[in-house]
Amino acid sequence: MADIISVLASGYTSAALQTPSKTKYVNVDPALYNGTWTGTYSNTKKFSITVSDVQGFRAQVKYQSEGTVKYQSVLIKDGSFRIGDTKFALGKNDTASIRNVVTDPATGQTQLVTGTAKRS
C-alpha cells in the first residue's frame, strides 16, 4: 500500500502545471477538419483519425492505431482537440500535428510519440 501512495505522490509532484486557455470556444470551418487524416508516429506505428459532423466547435472523431479504435465527441478549441491520450493540432496545407502518450502495460512507463497527419 505504501508503494502505491508513494507512486501517486511522486506523480502529483512531478506533473507540470498548465495554464488553462482563456480563449472562448468559437465556431470553426468544417472544411478545415472534416475527412480522414493518416500518418505514422515516430515509433513507426500507423494511425488514422476520421473527423466528421463538425457543427460549431463540436465534432465526432474516430481514432485508429494498430488494434486501438476509439470513438469520441470532441470540442475544438485553438485549432486542436483531444481524443483519449491523443492530441490533434491543425496545421497548414491539410496537415496536422499528432501527439500521443503510450503507456507500456508491463512497466507502466509512458512515452510521448509524435507524428504528422495528412488529409486524404
Backbone as numpy.savetxt, mean C-alpha at the origin, in Angstrom:
# Nx Ny Nz CAx CAy CAz Cx Cy Cz
5.61 -14.84 29.15 4.79 -13.65 29.15 5.66 -12.40 29.15
6.75 -12.43 29.91 7.64 -11.27 29.98 8.25 -10.98 28.61
8.51 -12.05 27.82 9.08 -11.85 26.49 8.12 -11.10 25.58
6.85 -11.43 25.68 5.85 -10.75 24.84 5.77 -9.28 25.21
5.75 -8.99 26.50 5.67 -7.60 26.95 6.89 -6.81 26.49
8.08 -7.42 26.57 9.29 -6.69 26.16 9.30 -6.44 24.66
8.79 -7.40 23.88 8.70 -7.20 22.42 7.75 -6.07 22.10
6.59 -6.07 22.75 5.62 -4.99 22.50 6.18 -3.63 22.93
6.84 -3.59 24.06 7.39 -2.34 24.56 8.47 -1.80 23.62
9.32 -2.69 23.11 10.38 -2.22 22.20 9.78 -1.74 20.88
8.69 -2.38 20.46 8.03 -1.95 19.23 7.45 -0.55 19.34
6.85 -0.25 20.50 6.28 1.08 20.71 7.37 2.15 20.81
8.48 1.83 21.43 9.52 2.83 21.60 10.30 3.06 20.32
10.36 2.04 19.44 11.13 2.20 18.22 10.29 2.70 17.05
8.98 2.75 17.21 8.10 3.20 16.13 8.27 4.70 15.90
8.46 5.05 14.64 8.62 6.47 14.29 7.25 7.15 14.34
7.21 8.31 14.90 5.97 9.07 14.96 5.77 9.79 13.63
4.58 9.69 13.11 4.27 10.36 11.86 3.32 11.51 12.13
3.57 12.61 11.46 2.67 13.74 11.58 1.52 13.51 10.61
0.29 13.49 11.10 -0.83 13.26 10.20 -1.00 14.40 9.21
-1.47 14.06 8.04 -1.71 15.06 7.01 -2.83 15.99 7.44
-2.68 17.26 7.18 -3.71 18.23 7.55 -4.59 18.59 6.35
-4.33 17.94 5.20 -5.16 18.22 4.03 -6.47 17.46 4.13
-7.49 18.00 3.47 -8.80 17.37 3.47 -8.91 16.39 2.31
-9.83 15.46 2.43 -10.12 14.57 1.32 -10.83 15.38 0.24
-10.36 15.25 -0.99 -10.97 15.96 -2.11 -11.22 14.97 -3.24
-12.21 15.26 -4.06 -12.53 14.40 -5.19 -11.33 14.31 -6.14
-11.11 13.11 -6.68 -10.00 12.89 -7.62 -10.56 12.58 -8.99
-9.71 12.68 -10.00 -10.08 12.34 -11.36 -10.01 10.82 -11.52
-11.15 10.15 -11.73 -11.14 8.69 -11.85 -10.22 8.18 -12.96
-10.04 8.95 -14.02 -9.20 8.52 -15.13 -7.74 8.34 -14.71
-7.32 9.02 -13.65 -5.93 8.89 -13.19 -5.69 7.57 -12.45
-6.72 6.97 -11.88 -6.56 5.79 -11.02 -7.12 4.51 -11.60
-8.27 4.58 -12.30 -8.92 3.38 -12.80 -8.01 2.55 -13.69
-8.06 1.23 -13.51 -7.29 0.33 -14.36 -6.48 -0.66 -13.54
-5.70 -1.46 -14.24 -4.86 -2.47 -13.60 -3.41 -2.01 -13.67
-2.77 -1.97 -12.53 -1.39 -1.54 -12.38 -0.54 -2.76 -12.06
0.50 -3.01 -12.85 1.34 -4.19 -12.63 2.80 -3.79 -12.51
3.55 -4.61 -11.79 4.97 -4.35 -11.63 5.67 -5.48 -10.89
6.93 -5.23 -10.52 7.75 -6.20 -9.80 8.40 -5.50 -8.63
8.35 -6.16 -7.45 8.99 -5.61 -6.26 10.51 -5.78 -6.34
11.21 -5.12 -5.43 12.66 -5.21 -5.35 13.14 -6.63 -5.01
12.24 -7.47 -4.47 12.59 -8.86 -4.19 12.17 -9.81 -5.32
11.89 -9.27 -6.49 11.54 -9.95 -7.75 10.14 -10.56 -7.77
9.31 -10.34 -6.77 7.93 -10.84 -6.80 7.05 -9.89 -7.59
6.17 -10.46 -8.41 5.27 -9.66 -9.23 4.00 -9.32 -8.45
3.37 -8.21 -8.82 2.14 -7.79 -8.17 1.24 -7.10 -9.18
-0.04 -7.04 -8.85 -0.97 -6.24 -9.64 -2.00 -5.61 -8.71
-2.39 -4.41 -9.04 -3.38 -3.66 -8.28 -4.43 -3.18 -9.27
-5.67 -3.58 -9.04 -6.76 -3.16 -9.90 -7.62 -2.17 -9.14
-7.73 -0.97 -9.70 -8.52 0.10 -9.09 -9.77 0.30 -9.95
-10.93 0.30 -9.29 -12.18 0.46 -10.03 -13.17 1.28 -9.21
-14.24 1.67 -9.86 -15.36 2.35 -9.21 -14.90 3.56 -8.37
-14.05 4.40 -8.98 -13.59 5.61 -8.28 -14.73 6.62 -8.29
-15.18 6.99 -7.08 -16.24 7.98 -6.93 -15.82 8.95 -5.85
-15.63 10.20 -6.23 -15.15 11.21 -5.27 -13.72 10.90 -4.90
-13.49 10.54 -3.64 -12.14 10.14 -3.20 -12.13 8.70 -2.72
-13.18 7.94 -3.07 -13.28 6.53 -2.69 -13.08 5.64 -3.91
-12.55 4.42 -3.67 -12.36 3.48 -4.78 -12.40 2.06 -4.24
-12.65 1.12 -5.14 -12.57 -0.30 -4.83 -11.25 -0.81 -5.39
-10.49 -1.59 -4.59 -9.16 -2.02 -5.01 -9.01 -3.52 -4.78
-8.38 -4.18 -5.76 -8.00 -5.59 -5.63 -6.48 -5.66 -5.75
-5.83 -6.27 -4.76 -4.37 -6.42 -4.73 -4.03 -7.90 -4.87
-3.09 -8.22 -5.77 -2.62 -9.59 -5.95 -1.11 -9.61 -5.99
-0.52 -10.57 -5.26 0.93 -10.78 -5.32 1.26 -12.18 -4.85
1.64 -13.04 -5.78 2.11 -14.40 -5.50 1.35 -15.10 -4.38
0.09 -15.40 -4.64 -0.71 -16.15 -3.68 -1.54 -15.31 -2.73
-1.28 -14.02 -2.65 -2.04 -13.13 -1.77 -3.04 -12.34 -2.62
-4.29 -12.36 -2.20 -5.33 -11.57 -2.86 -6.08 -10.81 -1.76
-6.19 -9.49 -1.94 -6.92 -8.66 -0.98 -7.88 -7.76 -1.74
-9.08 -7.60 -1.19 -10.07 -6.67 -1.72 -10.35 -5.64 -0.62
-10.44 -4.38 -1.02 -10.68 -3.36 0.00 -11.26 -2.10 -0.63
-12.11 -1.42 0.13 -12.54 -0.07 -0.22 -11.49 0.86 0.35
-11.02 1.83 -0.44 -9.95 2.72 0.02 -10.38 4.17 -0.10
-9.69 5.02 0.65 -9.85 6.47 0.57 -8.57 7.03 -0.03
-8.71 7.84 -1.07 -7.56 8.42 -1.76 -7.30 9.81 -1.19
-6.09 10.04 -0.72 -5.72 11.33 -0.15 -4.28 11.64 -0.53
-4.02 12.86 -0.97 -2.68 13.30 -1.36 -2.08 12.40 -2.43
-2.92 11.88 -3.33 -2.44 11.06 -4.44 -2.06 9.65 -4.06
-2.49 9.18 -2.89 -2.12 7.82 -2.49 -3.21 7.17 -1.66
-3.10 5.85 -1.50 -4.00 5.09 -0.65 -3.27 3.85 -0.14
-3.84 3.22 0.87 -3.29 1.99 1.44 -4.29 0.86 1.26
-3.74 -0.32 0.95 -4.53 -1.54 0.95 -3.73 -2.56 1.74
-4.18 -2.84 2.95 -3.43 -3.72 3.85 -2.09 -3.09 4.22
-1.02 -3.83 4.01 0.34 -3.35 4.31 1.00 -2.70 3.10
0.22 -2.40 2.08 0.76 -1.87 0.82 0.30 -0.44 0.61
1.22 0.43 0.19 0.88 1.82 -0.10 1.10 2.08 -1.59
0.09 2.68 -2.20 0.09 3.06 -3.61 0.20 4.57 -3.68
1.20 5.08 -4.38 1.35 6.53 -4.56 1.42 6.84 -6.05
0.47 7.59 -6.53 0.38 7.93 -7.95 1.57 8.76 -8.38
2.15 8.40 -9.52 3.27 9.14 -10.09 2.85 9.83 -11.38
3.81 10.04 -12.25 3.54 10.69 -13.54 3.54 9.65 -14.65
2.89 9.99 -15.76 2.90 9.18 -16.97 2.44 7.74 -16.73
1.30 7.57 -16.07 0.72 6.25 -15.81 1.66 5.32 -15.03
2.37 5.87 -14.06 3.20 5.05 -13.16 2.78 5.32 -11.72
3.14 4.40 -10.85 2.85 4.56 -9.42 3.98 3.91 -8.63
4.25 4.46 -7.48 5.25 3.91 -6.57 4.50 3.02 -5.57
4.99 1.80 -5.40 4.34 0.84 -4.52 5.34 0.43 -3.43
4.89 0.52 -2.18 5.72 0.06 -1.04 4.91 -0.95 -0.25
5.56 -2.05 0.12 4.87 -3.14 0.80 5.72 -3.65 1.96
5.10 -3.85 3.10 5.79 -4.42 4.26 5.52 -5.91 4.27
6.60 -6.70 4.21 6.50 -8.16 4.18 6.99 -8.69 5.52
6.20 -9.55 6.16 6.58 -10.15 7.44 6.94 -11.61 7.21
8.13 -12.00 7.66 8.57 -13.39 7.58 7.81 -14.18 8.66
7.01 -15.18 8.26 6.21 -15.91 9.26 7.06 -16.71 10.24
8.25 -17.12 9.84 9.08 -17.94 10.72 9.76 -17.10 11.80
10.23 -15.90 11.43 10.99 -15.09 12.39 10.21 -13.89 12.91
9.17 -13.47 12.18 8.41 -12.30 12.57 9.07 -11.00 12.16
10.19 -11.08 11.48 10.89 -9.87 11.04 10.18 -9.27 9.83
10.21 -7.95 9.75 9.57 -7.26 8.64 10.61 -6.67 7.71
10.21 -6.53 6.44 11.09 -5.99 5.41 10.23 -5.11 4.50
10.77 -3.97 4.10 10.08 -3.08 3.18 10.56 -3.39 1.76
9.63 -3.72 0.87 9.98 -3.92 -0.53 9.26 -2.85 -1.35
9.93 -2.37 -2.37 9.38 -1.31 -3.20 9.30 -1.75 -4.64
8.47 -1.07 -5.38 8.35 -1.36 -6.80 7.67 -0.21 -7.52
7.75 -0.25 -8.82 7.07 0.73 -9.66 6.05 0.01 -10.50
4.84 0.53 -10.54 3.76 -0.09 -11.31 3.46 0.77 -12.52
3.12 0.09 -13.60 2.65 0.76 -14.82 1.22 0.31 -15.08
0.43 1.26 -15.54 -0.97 0.91 -15.85 -1.03 0.27 -17.22
-1.77 -0.83 -17.30 -1.91 -1.51 -18.59 -3.27 -1.27 -19.20
